[in-house]
Amino acid sequence: MAEYPNWFAQTAQDNFNTYLTEYKGKPNLRFLQLGVFTGDATVWLCNNILTDDTSKLIDVDTWGGSDEKSHAEMDFSDVQRVYKEKVKDLSVVSVVSDTTSYLIRQQDNFKESFDFIYIDADHTSVAVLMDAELSWPLLKTGGVMAFDDYTWGRDLPPSKTPRPGILLFVDHHKDNIDTLVINSQYWIRKK
């Protein structure tokens, strides 16, 4: 069995612990993750925040990988198998094996229904901007949106990295957000 990096523990877990603790154990929470890889963030959320049975986490991923150098040698059918094994007993998780354009088809079902949205799917600027814009109407007022990999890909052309898309989104919505933290991630709260 292949071993995969736990990028969540390396770059995101501290922010999750700091900025999601306010939700710990509350009923009827709705979280959405765009991009889940092997499910390390999913497991952490279910064990630490989404502990009430009435809560729901929707994980969206294609498990198709990308043209990122770190993905080149990975078997993404095995990545998906590892994810499924990790989440098989987590009753609050719903898995959607689809692109993030899935959100377009679900707008009416999900309108303003999420307390937290985590964006960590396609890392190109355009895709990150699209994921943020599509999911913004789904985030409740007072809800938190987090972008992973804000500082990732400094050796790549800007169009191949999340940062320009994140900054465009933040600038577009600057009057409706409070910034929580900017480090390897970018976390905001919807006013």
C-alpha positions in Angstrom: 0.0 0.0 0.0 1.3 3.4 -0.9 1.9 6.1 1.7 0.7 9.6 1.0 1.7 12.9 2.6 -0.5 14.4 5.3 -0.5 17.9 3.9 -3.4 18.8 6.3 -1.2 18.1 9.4 1.7 20.0 7.8 0.0 23.2 6.7 -3.7 23.4 7.8 -4.4 21.7 11.1 -3.3 24.6 13.3 -5.7 27.0 11.5 -8.5 24.5 11.7 -7.9 24.1 15.5 -7.7 27.9 16.0 -10.6 29.1 13.8 -13.1 26.2 14.0 -13.1 25.6 17.7 -16.1 27.8 18.1 -18.2 25.2 16.2 -17.0 22.2 18.3 -19.9 19.9 19.1 -22.7 22.2 18.0 -25.7 20.6 16.4 -26.8 21.0 12.8 -23.5 22.3 11.4 -23.0 22.1 7.6 -19.4 22.0 6.3 -18.3 21.8 2.7 -14.8 20.7 1.4 -13.8 21.2 -2.2 -10.8 18.8 -2.6 -10.2 16.2 0.0 -7.2 14.0 -1.2 -6.9 11.1 1.3 -9.3 12.6 3.9 -7.0 13.8 6.6 -9.0 17.0 7.1 -12.2 15.1 7.0 -11.1 12.7 9.8 -9.9 15.6 11.9 -13.1 17.6 11.4 -15.3 14.6 12.4 -13.2 13.8 15.4 -12.8 17.3 16.7 -15.5 19.6 15.4 -18.5 17.8 13.8 -19.1 15.6 16.8 -22.9 16.0 16.9 -24.8 13.4 14.8 -27.0 16.2 13.3 -24.0 17.8 11.6 -23.1 17.2 7.9 -19.8 17.3 6.0 -20.0 17.2 2.2 -16.7 16.2 0.6 -16.3 17.0 -3.2 -13.4 15.6 -5.2 -12.8 14.0 -8.6 -9.8 11.9 -7.3 -8.3 12.5 -10.8 -5.2 14.3 -9.6 -3.7 17.2 -11.5 -0.7 18.2 -13.4 1.1 19.2 -10.2 4.6 17.7 -9.9 3.7 16.0 -6.6 0.8 14.2 -8.2 2.7 12.7 -11.1 3.7 9.5 -9.4 0.4 9.0 -7.5 -2.3 6.5 -8.4 -5.4 8.5 -7.7 -7.7 5.4 -7.7 -5.6 4.3 -4.7 -5.8 7.8 -3.2 -9.6 7.5 -3.4 -9.5 4.0 -1.9 -7.5 5.4 1.0 -10.0 8.2 1.5 -12.9 5.8 1.4 -11.3 3.6 4.0 -10.7 6.5 6.3 -14.3 7.8 6.1 -16.3 4.6 5.9 -17.4 4.8 9.5 -18.0 8.6 9.6 -21.7 9.0 9.5 -21.8 12.7 9.1 -19.8 12.6 5.8 -21.4 12.7 2.3 -19.0 12.0 -0.5 -19.5 13.6 -4.0 -17.2 12.2 -6.6 -17.5 15.1 -9.1 -15.9 18.4 -10.1 -16.6 21.5 -8.1 -19.0 22.6 -10.8 -21.3 20.3 -8.9 -22.0 23.4 -6.8 -23.7 25.1 -9.8 -26.1 22.2 -10.1 -26.9 22.3 -6.4 -27.4 26.1 -5.9 -31.1 25.8 -5.0 -30.5 22.9 -2.6 -27.6 24.5 -0.7 -28.4 28.2 -0.7 -26.8 29.9 2.4 -26.5 26.5 4.1 -22.8 26.1 5.1 -21.1 27.3 8.2 -17.6 26.5 6.8 -16.3 26.0 3.3 -12.7 24.8 2.6 -11.3 25.4 -0.8 -8.5 23.0 -1.7 -9.3 21.5 -5.1 -7.8 22.6 -8.5 -4.9 25.0 -7.6 -5.0 27.2 -10.7 -5.9 30.8 -10.2 -9.0 30.6 -12.3 -10.3 27.4 -10.7 -9.7 28.8 -7.2 -11.6 32.0 -8.1 -14.4 30.0 -9.6 -14.7 27.7 -6.6 -14.8 30.7 -4.3 -17.4 32.6 -6.3 -19.6 29.5 -6.7 -19.5 28.6 -3.0 -19.7 32.2 -1.6 -23.6 32.3 -1.9 -23.7 29.0 -0.1 -21.9 30.4 3.0 -24.0 31.6 5.8 -23.5 35.1 7.1 -20.9 34.7 9.9 -19.6 31.6 8.2 -15.9 30.9 7.6 -14.2 30.2 4.2 -10.7 29.0 4.1 -8.3 28.7 1.1 -5.5 26.2 1.3 -2.1 26.7 -0.3 -2.0 30.5 -0.4 1.8 30.5 -0.5 2.1 27.3 -2.7 3.8 27.2 -6.1 6.0 30.3 -5.9 8.2 28.7 -8.6 5.3 28.4 -11.0 3.6 30.9 -13.2 1.0 32.9 -11.2 -1.8 31.4 -13.3 -0.9 27.9 -12.0 -1.1 29.0 -8.3 -4.0 29.7 -5.9 -2.8 33.1 -4.7 -3.9 35.4 -7.5 -7.4 33.8 -7.5 -7.7 34.2 -3.8 -6.6 37.8 -3.9 -9.0 38.6 -6.7 -11.8 37.0 -4.7 -10.9 38.8 -1.5 -10.7 42.2 -3.3 -14.0 41.6 -5.0 -15.7 40.9 -1.7 -13.6 43.1 0.6 -16.7 45.0 2.0 -18.3 41.7 3.0 -15.4 39.9 4.7 -13.3 40.0 7.8 -9.8 38.4 7.4 -9.1 35.9 10.2 -5.5 34.9 9.2 -3.1 35.0 6.3 -0.3 32.4 6.5 0.1 29.4 4.3 -3.7 29.6 4.1 -6.1 32.5 3.8 -9.1 32.5 6.2 -12.1 34.9 6.0 -15.4 35.3 7.7 -18.5 36.5 5.8 -20.1 39.6 7.2 
